[in-house]
């Protein structure tokens, strides 16, 4: 386990590095969330029982954000006028 100060520094520097190489913000955040889970929790809690624990919560959060209709409608709002502009 890593203390909170070191973990915060890893997250901050990791976010800057991933964004600097051109990774989208959503993928960078998801990657750093998995890294944080791996550094903060012991392996027996992460991999001990399928469907329970921190990795299960991460999967549920990703699914909830992907099916959020407000986010989908915002993307459609920006892409809709582009074909008509030509």
Secondary structure, 3 states (H helix, E strand, C coil): CCCHHHHHHHHHHHHHHHHHCCCCHHHHHHHHHHHHHHHHCCHHHHHCCCCCCHHHHHHHHHHHHHCCHHHHHHHHHHHHHHHHHC
